[in-house]
């Protein structure tokens, strides 16, 4: 509709209305900006004034309630509950607001009203993994375990990112791995791996072994690197027999060949026929700035495969690899044997093998003869007796730093055919 503006009065009327509308818009925008500015404040007084500018904003009331609840210097739970009620009054379809109200009621000791609020959140958003997870945790605290497990199982099936928390809280509530496996975790690789990592992190091997068996039963391919944290815990806790068993199974699950070493050798891949996995019970090597390791194309003694390590003369290198954790029996004699060759190894501190007990100082402490300069292929061997608590030997190519002024390490070392063999007699099976 067109408004005739033929007279000055009409034109001034339109201008006045326009200015009034503009002023109202500016005022409202300023008020919203001020409210937002106050709500972003970290001070409760400012937030209260911000909420007063937008009294119908449920999010603002919920924010104020959380600030009152979590003010560690002056917590105000009754005030927080009142604010949360205003939030749900203005927006009763927000599951988030209902959960905040439930948490505040539970903290205040009113579990009846907390349950009612959690159930309202579930009614608003029944498919929410977050709601199910927090309600499940509430039920755990109430020791209503079957109902709690059902809620947590639905939650983690919908949102796998909740798995670590669901595992830790279920375990700490019951310390029953069967309850966790049967009633909470979905039967899939991701869930079991999360559980395996959790038990490794809290140093609980027994429930970890139960989880590992579920992983194996899935029959799915799994790289060994993914379970290395559990291997580290098996070694740390001296679980040599379990480590041998898990290692054989891990090779199968990873799709790798399982070949038992000849002559009862406890060293895995002692003939270097496989490339290093650098995990579990295989040889480990860390890339070093001043040393390069590779499989030499030239064969060693008896046509064996050879590991070659080249040093570039850059530093006074302390060397403790390649290395391997070798499962053994305590209080038992073994014979160590390897071949070594060097060329141009500088300084008085050269190449040798070291055998130690990684978990018990003094359990085993053997170092073979030192190789410096250039030496042809030579058999390096020694007898070693494990201590009463020794379950692993740490076998390493070793060099301690030189004490001389001209101490930069240069040259090359080759090693081949590494073995740790028990004498004839009853013993556990060799590591594959």
Steps between C-alpha positions, in 0.01 A plus 500: 500500500634841406482787753454840332782732598371808321494715815777589743299369795472154354867495417593596856265231632672230297840625611392496862362146481817380329718659766289345776531155345876545454536613861306196622714264293819666624379479858412133471829421328688689770311313768578165338866596464516605864328178608742292296795695638385443858422132443854450370637637826661268754336688787164381634376855565557600140332183373199566725462846344535344156227246573272781617521652152388172335275335763339263250834348388528149646865471399582812704330359811680167454834679470432695819403180682822330400702797622326489838550123526868500407610809688758325717539795734128558559291219352125564506317175420150622597548805277633281220197268523269801484680626188484156335127486568458835324700358206274195465190714551597714203620205291366166628613328178869539587645173628818690587316726746329202664836322545653808663205511738541127573871541575430786739232301681734202531780717637258641755415145612150492355526181293123473456472832318825430317352179358183686398705760315711236323182321391360829368820542297457146362138571413602815313785333308479120533759435229768722658821312580601779739177478699523120520863521606442744785186323615691172490770652721232619742367144516853369565527730797161373617638144460219408261746311284286316243311819409824701500676254269207505256511881482877506452490229233245698297705817546833358379334318210368838382810706582827300520688808626337426836675161523802603713282661767245219493776242547673679785180578690357150456824343619532726801141431601523119489858390413338214308638460151227252402232759581686749285544261207159338512274788595661830399740466208379425149674194358729686260868569460487869588330437834738220596808703405381789715457258790844346440662845503314586820616191687857555382484859627387395849741201513233230510622205295238239595193686369713609205563135411124436508447789258782371279329163466184676380711685244656178373157331481379771259735355237570845354835627376679722752847660473733414788583866551143561616544280806856597589394681818367169632826324411687769692287428805555123469875565497481751786311249716736213413222296336737300279272199439206725417722712275610192304139387454367843405793547260421179312134599478585857399711374209206293377254789540742727313527251214870430563670160495550319830828310476652347812877569515732206462685341794276653764625855433313747720584794271231584245630566149853437618605417144355833374298329227218747562517876502472646849150562633645720779210385720418227748756220516675585173816705456459871562685783331449875535620725219812679626653819365853358500439135412331317213380141519419272206509139387831453322475348150814294570433180696675427828638180651337186360309715251296666773318832466691790654408827674739785426528823704702796364617787721578840347744641756261771612474432874630301795205266457352292780356196319252248639334357188403298306343346811250232587313386812552124521271288725698263723456300819639618835795320658600330176821483299510608134763527235524822303650488150529751214737602224651847474725680252631858511676738266664826605326530839661804665580576867585256778128431564381262233221255419379222727183321601328570831261262677311635800183443700285802405287481815741401777827682552777246544290206382723462193779730387712356222712682241698317234849585381549850351559526120694806378682577176454235230436135578388213282189295574541365853277284717399684817368273772455468871305303758246691708288397797177684564416632845221359721257767376622532141234434238640707212845564364559829319747416223663808345776605268677732740758778519567723799621855424874550476689687774764633259520849349493362143186302564281524188382159387570400140509168315272202437386194694330187368312241711346163411347183648407617850382227736423437865472124546435301819693182568332169434221428747141595583412855404214700363454512123715739301357830389387476135 
